[in-house]
Amino acid sequence: MNKKLKYYINTVDKILAEKDIHNLSIVTTNHLQQIQFYQHERLIHLLVTGIFAILSMLSLLGAIAFCHFGLLLLFFLLLCLLIPYIFYYYTLENSVQKMYDQYWKLKEKE
């Protein structure tokens, strides 16, 4: 997904670099639709990341409170999933912010 998102952002940057953009209103409408798609994905990944963070902390607290090795193992497994989720969400959030800037630049050109 990161490659697809970066490719799309670079494509819009190339369009913005052009002096005369053909079908600017279509490009702007399409870009707004892409923003909506990525906003939805961003929301879903925020929820998933939050749930994994909560489950990780609960399993760590349970491992400490009950001195249970299985909960400690569960904590490390959840942590192995949580770290990539955090990096992916970070990339997704920054990319959507970049898309907002691109949208306003497109609106200025209209």
N, C-alpha and C positions, 0 to 999 in steps of 0.2 A: 504494500500500500504506500509506503514511503516513496518508492520510485515513481509510482503513478502520480502522487500528489506533487512531488518536486517537478516532474515533467510538465504537469498542468500549470503550475505557477510560472515556470520558465517560459512556457508558451504564451501566457498572458503578458508576461514582461516584454516579450518580443513584439506582441501586438501593440502594447503601450508605447514602445519605442518608435513605431511607425508614425509618420506625420499625418497621413491621411488614412483613416481606418474605414474600410468599407463595411456596411451593415453594422454600425456601431451599436445601435439599439439591440440588435440580435445578440451581439457579443456580450453586452451588458446584462441582458436578460439571462443568457446562458450562464454567465459568471455568477449571478445571484442564485440561480438554481444549484450550481455546484457548491456554493457557500452553504446553502440549506442542507445539502446532503452531508457535507463534512461537519456541520453543526450537530446534526443528529448522531453521527458517528462519535463526535467528541463527547456528547452527553452520555452515550452508552459506555464509552471507555472511562469516563469519569466515575460512573456508577460501579463498574467492574473494578476499577482501581481502588475505589473507596471500600468496597466489600472485601477485597483481598487484604487491604490494610487493616481493617477491623478484625477479620479472621486471624490475621497474623498476630496482632497484639493480644487477642483473646487466647490464642494457643500459647503464646509466650507467658502470659500471666498465669494460665492454667498449669503450665510446666513448672513455673516457679512456686506457685501455691501448693501444688500437690506432689511436687518432686517426681513427675511422671516423664519418663524418657520418650514415650510415644508422642506426647504433646510437643516435646522439644523437637523431635524429628519432623512433626507436622509443621511446626514453625519454620524450620529451615526449608522445607519443601514449598511452603507458601511464599517465603521470602525469595526463593529462586524464581517464582512466577511474578512476584510483585515488582521486582527491580526492572525487568523488561517492560512491564505495563507502565511504570512511571516514565521511562525514557520514551516510550511510544506516545504516551499522552502529552508529554512535553513537546515533542516534535509536532504532533497534531495541533496542539493549542497555538504554537508559534506560527504554523502554516496558515491556520484559519485567520489569525491576526493579520498576516501578510495579505491574505485574500481580501480582507476588509479594506486595507489600504489600496489595493488594486481596484476594487470596486469604486471607491471614491474618486480615484484618478480617472476611471472610465466615465463616471458621471460628470466630472469636470469637463471632459472632452466633448460631451454631448452638448 
